Amino acid sequence: MELPWATLDLASSSHLNLITRYGPLDLLGTIGRDLGYQELIPHSVEFDIGEGLRIRVLDLETLIAIKEELAGDKDRAVLPIRRRTLEERRPLVPSAASRQPQVT
């Protein structure tokens, strides 16, 4: 059986939506204005999700910056909640990177 992503070059700007036993998973080659893994890794946080699996996700500040600039209506509707969450977490959780994300 050939997997749908078997021929997909994940180093490209491709976007793949998967449903896993853990829930939905979006694989993005680039995000925003062609920001790739190397540009975004300083703006990410690593999580242990169990069973020896570790993942990286964008820090909330970077996610908000990207969504503010490029998001559609659905993402914009959630921005106030994300901003409020960031305000509430700021005193508790340091940013993944001390500098502002580059979303140019």
C-alpha distance (Angstrom), angle and dihedral (degrees) to the residues before:
residue distance angle dihedral
M1 . . .
E2 3.78 . .
L3 3.79 114.7 .
P4 3.82 115.8 -133.1
W5 3.79 91.8 -120.4
A6 3.81 95.6 44.5
T7 3.79 91.7 98.3
L8 3.81 96.1 33.0
D9 3.77 115.8 109.5
L10 3.81 102.5 -136.6
A11 3.78 89.9 -166.8
S12 3.81 88.7 66.6
S13 3.78 126.7 79.5
S14 3.80 90.6 -95.3
H15 3.80 122.5 136.5
L16 3.78 122.5 -147.0
N17 3.82 126.7 -176.0
L18 3.80 115.0 -156.0
I19 3.77 134.3 -179.5
T20 3.81 111.0 -143.2
R21 3.77 132.8 179.8
Y22 3.82 85.3 -100.5
G23 3.79 94.4 51.4
P24 3.83 137.1 -92.0
L25 3.80 118.6 -14.7
D26 3.80 124.8 -168.6
L27 3.80 116.2 -159.6
L28 3.77 111.5 -160.8
G29 3.78 125.2 -173.0
T30 3.79 89.8 -163.9
I31 3.77 135.4 -1.7
G32 3.77 133.6 -156.5
R33 3.76 111.6 -4.6
D34 3.79 95.9 -3.2
L35 3.80 95.5 -62.4
G36 3.78 107.5 165.7
Y37 3.78 135.8 -164.8
Q38 3.81 95.8 -80.5
E39 3.82 92.6 51.6
L40 3.81 93.5 46.0
I41 3.81 103.1 41.3
P42 3.84 92.9 84.5
H43 3.82 86.5 55.7
S44 3.78 96.2 51.4
V45 3.78 137.9 89.7
E46 3.80 125.4 -143.4
F47 3.81 120.0 -132.5
D48 3.79 131.9 -170.7
I49 3.80 103.9 -136.6
G50 3.79 95.3 -177.2
E51 3.77 137.7 -95.6
G52 3.80 89.4 64.3
L53 3.82 92.7 -60.9
R54 3.79 118.6 137.8
I55 3.79 123.0 -175.1
R56 3.79 136.3 -177.3
V57 3.79 121.8 -135.3
L58 3.77 130.5 -179.9
D59 3.76 114.8 -93.7
L60 3.79 113.2 -110.3
E61 3.82 94.3 -109.3
T62 3.80 92.3 56.5
L63 3.80 93.5 43.3
I64 3.81 90.3 52.7
A65 3.82 92.4 47.7
I66 3.81 92.0 51.4
K67 3.80 93.9 44.3
E68 3.82 92.1 48.0
E69 3.76 91.3 55.5
L70 3.79 103.3 38.7
A71 3.79 112.0 12.6
G72 3.76 128.3 120.8
D73 3.79 126.9 -130.1
K74 3.81 95.1 -77.3
D75 3.80 93.1 53.4
R76 3.81 92.8 43.9
A77 3.80 89.8 54.0
V78 3.82 89.8 59.7
L79 3.82 95.9 45.0
P80 3.84 95.3 90.7
I81 3.81 89.6 55.7
R82 3.80 92.0 48.3
R83 3.82 91.9 47.9
R84 3.80 91.3 49.7
T85 3.81 91.0 48.4
L86 3.80 89.4 51.5
E87 3.81 91.4 50.5
E88 3.79 91.4 50.6
R89 3.81 94.0 46.6
R90 3.80 98.7 43.0
P91 3.79 96.8 89.5
L92 3.83 90.4 45.9
V93 3.80 106.8 39.8
P94 3.81 124.3 43.4
S95 3.79 117.8 -137.9
A96 3.80 118.6 -97.7
A97 3.80 86.6 -122.5
S98 3.76 129.4 24.0
R99 3.80 94.6 -142.5
Q100 3.78 128.9 71.4
P101 3.82 116.4 -91.5
Q102 3.80 115.7 -101.7
V103 3.82 105.2 -123.4
T104 3.79 98.4 158.7
